[in-house]
Amino acid sequence: MVTTVDRGRYNVELDTGVRVRSIRARELRNTSIVVGDRVDVVGDTSGAPDTLARIVRIHERRTVLRRSADDSDPTERVMIAGADQLVIVSSLADPEPSTRMIDRFLVAAFDAGMDAVLCLTKVDLADPQPLIDLYAQINVPSVPTAVHNGTVQGLAALREHLVGRTSVLVGSSGVGKSTLVNELVPEAERATGGVNVVTGRGRHTSTSAVALPFEGGWLIDTPGVRSFGLAHIEPEQIVAGFEDIYAATSACPRGCTHLDQYCALDEWAAQAGPAAVARLDSLRRLLVSREALEEY
């Protein structure tokens, strides 16, 4: 399994547990290799210092987490391969949570065929219950965490979701992703940082993805993001990613874009309550952004 990618060099952990430094074989020069890929290697697989193996084959990817640069660029970029769970890390304050970003991650997880878990950090600064209730409606479990006296509280509950699985941690810069990773895998020593007091945005700390063995599975940390494009995902797939809303589209007229006056979702949301109205607004903004229209 490919555990890191760094300027044409790949760290690969063999099934025997030996870690080898590798390069890509010439015949794969136009093939993307990402963290999580299962590969075949040849050459010096001893793992000794200053040795290089060659990756000669990439196995079929079980799942693929993808993103585009923004919603106007349809070119997809493979982020991670082979994961079965997306852990969406969102702080409740400093920086403020963004349900729109969370929704984007959830759509990407649905598109990849991955389960999703919402990890809420800094719960000592704000009440996590509104977000917990919001995403419980679509059966996305939430794990509240906080750092208190140098110790991460709630880690045991998060660990239960991670054991024996290949999980990818995603989130905006500054939400505490790397802090969680360092607590779960102390030897990881991922760089951590705070939030810019002027912009309110997190500072980029981790600059590349890394896969770490974790209790019968893998934990994949990814760099913090400030945008997560979904241009590569068709509109109907985006709607399907909102499970509660998707069920209500059965009342919509044929060919409904969910952006016009005849859409049945407005009545559904009004009956379902404020949380449903907020999620419908988030969906429509995604659809508008996907189609590169004016802001809804």
Secondary structure, DSSP 8 states (H G I E B T S, - for coil): -EEEEETTEEEEE-TTS-EEEEEE-GGGTTS---TT--EEEEE--S--TT--EEEEEE---S-EEEEESSTT---EEEEEES--EEEEEEESSSS---HHHHHHHHHHHHHHT-EEEEEEE-TTTS--HHHHHHHHTTT--EEE-EEETTEEETHHHHHHHHTTSEEEEE-BTTSSHHHHHHHHSGGG------B-TTT--B-----S-EEEEETTEEEEE---BS--B-TTS-HHHHHHTSHHHHHHGGGS-TT--SSSTT-THHHHHHHH-HHHHHHHHHHHHHHHHHTT-S--
